Every structure is written in structure tokens, then in C-alpha cells.
């Protein structure tokens, strides 16, 4: 009987031990599964944040460019691109004055508030620290608006955490924006919208300059590395840029005191105080003149 009792006791202990181990293993599996599920949901949320941030940065960049052109038109003076974008994006102001009409919902604070409202619904905390923006161009026809931040996302139960250097890039086409050089240099008498040419490489065919004529009459722009870029134009800088663009000036539309029929009608040549003079082009109006470099550029 004693032996049977001892065996029964040992078996009972083993069964209890097995149940305890099984419970611990089951709990561990469930915990790992919960963490895995939480990580997956947070990863999905992170992806949605990045997609949404890119859309918001696009809208923000587009509106700030619009504001910059409005400011140039209103005051007849150029802007400092970096200062203007930083003030508008981080402060929601232009020259210290609030502009909620255009910037509502797309400033840095608005974007952070929007993220945190969504984060609250899935019980995570999100922060973007040490944020900075950069405005640049990597081609003639688009502005690159980049937000760089130290991104941290934490689960409120400390199940998971993301920490990364986050770079969000929005690419904003410049087609359709008004050329700030024309706003200032013509005293707003000519509002030239940027419109990339469809005739690149085919401006002239021998004596046939019909494509060049349409390019000119429709105020189209061509890429040229001896011309200023769109961002330089916002600052009134007529120096050459690898991502430069240029169009022709129709002197018949200028106030009489701005007309100089001796100069090349390439915009950055015409509006520059040291721009080159030009020579007539067969098949074009007598006052339409190009300097030698641009005659070669346009094949005439």
C-alpha cells in the first residue's frame, strides 16, 4: 500500500508539473502570437502613415509654392525659398502672418495632430522628432519636397516599438505654375505659366520653323542647363542651373519702356542686365532675335 501511495503521489506530481509546463508553454505561445499580431497591425499602421504623409507633403508643398507665387505677385519681390518653405510649413505663417486659408490642415503641427488622432485608435504613441525639410530639384520639371524625422512608434502596453530615420519625399510638378521671373520683370503685365514643350529636338527642319513658332506663341518652356531652374526663378536668380528651363519673351506684350529689340528673346538673356544681344531668325518676326548659343540650341 505504501508503494502504491508513493507511486500515486509521484504520478500526481508529474501530472501537475506537466499541466503547469503546458500552461506556461500555452501562455508563452499566446503571448508570442499576441506580440506577432500587434507587430503586424503596427507595421500596417506605419505603412499607412508613410503613404498618408507623402500625400500630405505633396499637398503642403503644392500650396506653399502657390503661396510663394502669390507673395511674389503681391509685392513684386522674390523670396528666399528655404526660409519661405520652413516658415510656412513649420509655423503656418508667411512673413510672420498666419495663413490658415491656404495652409489649413497641411502644416507640420496639423500633420502630427492627424497622425496622433489615428494612433490613438490603435493605442500607440507616435512622435516625429528633429524634423527638417529640404526643397530641391532632381530634374527640370519637378520640385522635390523632403521631410526627414526621427520616427518613434510605441505600443502603449510596451509590446512593440519602431524607431527609425524616416524620410518622406513628395514630388511636385511645376507645370501650371506661373514663372516668377515674368511676374517681377514685366511688372505683372505678362503672366507666363510654365508649360513644357512638345517640340524638343524638333524645333526646325531646315528653313521650316513652324514648330519653333508654335513653341514661342504658346509660351512653352524647354530644359536648358544654361538657364535658371524653377527654384532659382523663385529667388530671382538668373544664373545657370543643371535643371534650368527657359522660354521666349514676346516683346510685343511688354510695356514700351521694357522693350529692347536688340537683345536675345530667351527669357534669362532678355531680363538679365548683362544678357546677350541677338540676331534675327528667318521665318520668325523681325524683332524675334536669338544669340548664337541659342540659335544652335534651337537648330536655326
matplotlib code that plots the C-alpha trace (Angstrom):
import matplotlib.pyplot as plt

x = [0.0, 2.8, 4.5, 1.2, 0.7, 4.1, 3.6, 0.3, 1.8, 4.7, 2.2, 0.1, 3.1, 4.2, 0.7, 0.6, 4.0, 3.0, -0.1, 2.0, 4.5, 1.8, 0.1, 3.3, 4.1, 0.5, 0.8, 4.1, 2.7, -0.3, 1.9, 4.1, 1.1, -0.3, 3.0, 3.2, -0.4, 0.4, 3.6, 1.7, -1.0, 1.6, 3.5, 0.3, -0.3, 3.3, 2.8, -0.4, 1.3, 4.0, 1.6, -0.6, 2.5, 3.6, 0.1, 0.1, 3.6, 2.5, -0.5, 1.6, 4.4, 1.9, 0.1, 3.4, 4.6, 1.2, 1.6, 5.1, 3.9, 1.0, 3.5, 5.8, 2.8, 1.5, 4.8, 6.8, 9.8, 11.3, 11.5, 14.2, 13.0, 14.4, 13.2, 9.7, 9.1, 10.3, 8.2, 5.1, 5.4, 6.5, 4.8, 1.9, 2.8, 4.1, 6.3, 5.0, 1.3, -0.9, -2.4, -5.0, -6.9, -4.3, -2.2, -5.1, -4.5, -1.1, 1.4, 3.7, 1.5, -1.5, 0.2, 1.4, -2.1, -3.6, -1.2, -1.8, -5.6, -5.3, -2.6, -5.0, -7.5, -5.0, -3.4, 0.1, 2.1, 3.8, 6.4, 8.4, 11.5, 14.3, 12.3, 13.6, 12.6, 14.6, 13.4, 15.4, 15.2, 16.5, 15.1, 13.9, 10.1, 9.6, 10.3, 11.3, 9.9, 11.6, 10.7, 13.3, 12.4, 13.4, 10.3, 9.2, 6.1, 5.4, 2.7, 1.0, 1.4, 5.1, 4.6, 6.4, 8.3, 9.5, 12.4, 13.8, 15.1, 12.1, 12.5, 9.3, 9.5, 6.9, 7.5, 5.5, 5.3, 6.0, 3.8, 0.9, 2.7, 3.4, 7.0, 8.1, 10.7, 7.9, 5.8, 8.6, 10.4, 7.2, 5.6, 2.9, 1.9, 2.7, 1.7, 3.5, 2.5, 5.2, 4.3, 6.9, 7.5, 6.4, 8.9, 12.2, 14.7, 12.3, 12.1, 13.2, 13.6, 15.8, 14.0, 10.8, 10.5, 6.8, 7.4, 9.6, 6.8, 4.2, 6.6, 7.1, 3.4, 2.2, 4.9, 6.4, 9.5, 12.5, 15.0, 18.5, 21.4, 22.4, 19.1, 17.9, 15.8, 12.3, 13.6, 16.2, 13.4, 11.5, 14.6, 15.2, 18.4, 19.1, 22.3, 22.5, 21.5, 21.7, 17.9, 17.3, 14.3, 13.8, 11.1, 11.0, 9.9, 7.2, 8.3, 5.0, 3.2, 5.6, 5.2, 7.0, 9.7, 10.7, 11.2, 14.7, 14.7, 18.4, 18.5, 18.1, 14.5, 15.5, 14.0, 17.1, 19.1, 16.4, 15.8, 19.4, 21.2, 24.2, 22.2, 23.5, 22.2, 20.7, 20.2, 17.0, 15.8, 14.4, 10.7, 10.2, 9.1, 11.8, 12.1, 12.5, 16.2, 18.4, 22.0, 24.4, 24.3, 20.6, 20.4, 22.4, 20.3, 17.1, 18.6, 18.1]
y = [0.0, 2.4, 1.7, 2.3, 5.5, 6.7, 5.8, 7.6, 10.7, 10.8, 10.4, 13.2, 15.4, 14.6, 15.3, 18.6, 19.5, 18.6, 20.8, 23.7, 23.4, 23.0, 26.1, 28.1, 27.0, 27.8, 31.2, 31.8, 30.9, 33.1, 36.0, 35.5, 35.3, 38.5, 40.3, 39.0, 40.2, 43.5, 43.9, 43.2, 45.7, 48.4, 47.7, 48.2, 51.4, 52.5, 51.9, 53.8, 56.7, 56.9, 56.8, 59.5, 61.6, 61.5, 62.7, 65.5, 66.6, 66.8, 69.0, 71.1, 71.6, 72.5, 75.1, 76.6, 77.1, 78.7, 81.0, 81.9, 82.9, 84.9, 86.7, 87.5, 88.8, 90.9, 92.6, 92.3, 90.8, 87.4, 85.0, 83.0, 79.5, 77.8, 80.4, 80.7, 77.0, 76.4, 79.3, 78.2, 74.5, 74.6, 77.9, 78.1, 81.8, 84.0, 86.8, 86.3, 86.5, 83.4, 82.0, 79.4, 79.8, 78.1, 76.2, 74.8, 71.1, 70.8, 72.4, 70.3, 70.6, 69.7, 66.6, 65.5, 66.1, 64.0, 61.1, 61.1, 61.0, 57.9, 56.4, 56.8, 54.5, 51.6, 52.5, 53.6, 56.7, 58.3, 61.1, 62.8, 64.5, 66.6, 67.2, 69.2, 69.9, 70.2, 71.8, 70.7, 69.6, 66.5, 67.3, 70.4, 69.8, 68.8, 70.1, 67.6, 68.3, 66.1, 65.7, 64.0, 63.0, 60.6, 58.5, 56.6, 54.5, 52.7, 50.3, 51.6, 48.2, 48.0, 45.0, 46.5, 49.6, 51.1, 53.6, 54.8, 57.7, 58.5, 60.2, 61.2, 62.6, 64.3, 65.2, 68.3, 69.1, 72.7, 72.7, 75.1, 77.4, 80.9, 81.8, 84.3, 85.9, 87.1, 88.3, 90.6, 91.5, 92.5, 94.2, 91.5, 92.6, 89.1, 86.1, 83.2, 79.7, 77.0, 74.6, 72.1, 71.9, 69.1, 70.0, 69.2, 68.2, 69.2, 73.0, 73.5, 71.4, 73.3, 76.6, 75.3, 76.9, 76.2, 74.1, 76.9, 79.4, 77.3, 76.7, 80.5, 81.6, 79.2, 80.3, 76.8, 76.0, 73.9, 72.4, 74.0, 73.8, 77.4, 78.7, 79.1, 76.4, 76.9, 77.3, 79.8, 81.7, 82.0, 83.7, 85.9, 84.2, 84.1, 82.1, 78.8, 75.5, 71.9, 71.7, 75.0, 75.9, 78.8, 80.3, 83.2, 86.8, 88.2, 91.8, 93.0, 92.3, 94.2, 97.8, 100.1, 101.0, 97.4, 96.7, 96.2, 94.8, 94.3, 91.6, 87.9, 87.0, 84.0, 85.0, 84.8, 86.6, 89.3, 90.0, 90.0, 93.4, 91.6, 89.4, 88.8, 90.6, 88.5, 88.2, 87.7, 84.2, 83.5, 82.8, 84.5, 88.1, 90.7, 91.5, 87.8, 87.5, 84.8, 84.9, 82.5, 79.9, 79.6, 79.6, 76.4, 75.1, 75.5, 74.4, 77.7]
z = [0.0, 0.8, -2.5, -4.3, -2.4, -3.3, -7.0, -7.0, -5.4, -7.9, -10.8, -9.3, -9.0, -12.6, -13.9, -12.1, -13.3, -16.9, -16.6, -15.2, -18.0, -20.6, -19.2, -19.3, -22.9, -23.9, -22.3, -23.9, -27.3, -26.8, -25.8, -28.8, -31.0, -29.4, -30.0, -33.6, -34.2, -32.6, -34.6, -37.8, -37.0, -36.1, -39.3, -41.3, -39.5, -40.1, -43.9, -43.9, -42.0, -44.6, -47.5, -45.9, -45.1, -48.7, -49.8, -47.1, -48.1, -51.7, -50.8, -48.4, -51.0, -53.7, -51.5, -50.3, -53.9, -54.7, -51.7, -52.8, -56.2, -54.6, -52.4, -55.3, -57.3, -54.4, -53.6, -56.8, -54.9, -54.9, -51.9, -50.1, -50.9, -47.8, -45.4, -47.0, -47.1, -43.5, -42.1, -43.9, -43.2, -39.5, -38.4, -40.8, -41.4, -44.3, -43.1, -39.6, -40.6, -40.2, -43.3, -42.3, -45.6, -47.7, -45.1, -43.0, -42.5, -44.1, -41.7, -39.6, -36.5, -38.5, -39.8, -36.3, -34.9, -37.6, -37.0, -33.3, -33.7, -35.8, -33.5, -30.5, -32.1, -32.1, -28.7, -29.9, -29.3, -32.3, -32.3, -35.1, -33.6, -35.0, -38.2, -41.1, -44.7, -47.8, -51.1, -54.2, -57.8, -59.4, -62.9, -64.6, -64.3, -60.6, -57.2, -54.5, -51.1, -48.4, -44.7, -42.5, -39.0, -36.1, -36.1, -32.9, -32.6, -29.3, -28.2, -25.0, -23.4, -24.4, -26.7, -29.6, -30.7, -34.0, -34.2, -37.5, -39.5, -41.6, -45.0, -46.8, -50.3, -52.4, -56.0, -57.2, -61.0, -61.8, -65.0, -64.5, -62.0, -63.1, -63.8, -61.1, -63.4, -65.7, -62.7, -61.5, -64.7, -66.6, -63.5, -63.7, -67.2, -68.5, -66.5, -68.1, -67.0, -67.2, -69.9, -71.1, -74.8, -77.0, -79.7, -78.0, -80.7, -83.5, -83.4, -87.0, -90.1, -92.5, -93.2, -91.7, -88.3, -87.8, -84.6, -83.2, -84.0, -82.1, -79.2, -79.0, -79.5, -76.8, -74.3, -74.0, -71.9, -72.8, -70.5, -70.8, -68.4, -69.2, -67.8, -64.2, -62.5, -61.2, -57.6, -58.7, -60.5, -57.3, -55.8, -58.9, -59.6, -63.4, -63.2, -65.0, -63.4, -64.4, -64.1, -65.8, -68.0, -70.4, -72.7, -75.1, -74.3, -76.6, -76.6, -78.3, -75.0, -72.8, -71.6, -74.1, -71.5, -71.1, -74.8, -76.1, -79.6, -79.7, -77.1, -77.4, -76.5, -74.4, -71.1, -68.9, -71.5, -72.1, -68.4, -67.4, -67.4, -69.0, -71.4, -74.9, -77.9, -80.7, -84.4, -86.4, -87.3, -90.8, -90.7, -87.3, -86.6, -87.3, -83.6, -82.6, -82.1, -80.6, -79.5, -81.3, -78.5, -78.6, -82.3, -82.1, -79.3, -81.3, -84.6, -86.5]

ax = plt.figure().add_subplot(projection="3d")
ax.plot(x, y, z, "-o")
ax.set_aspect("equal")
plt.show()
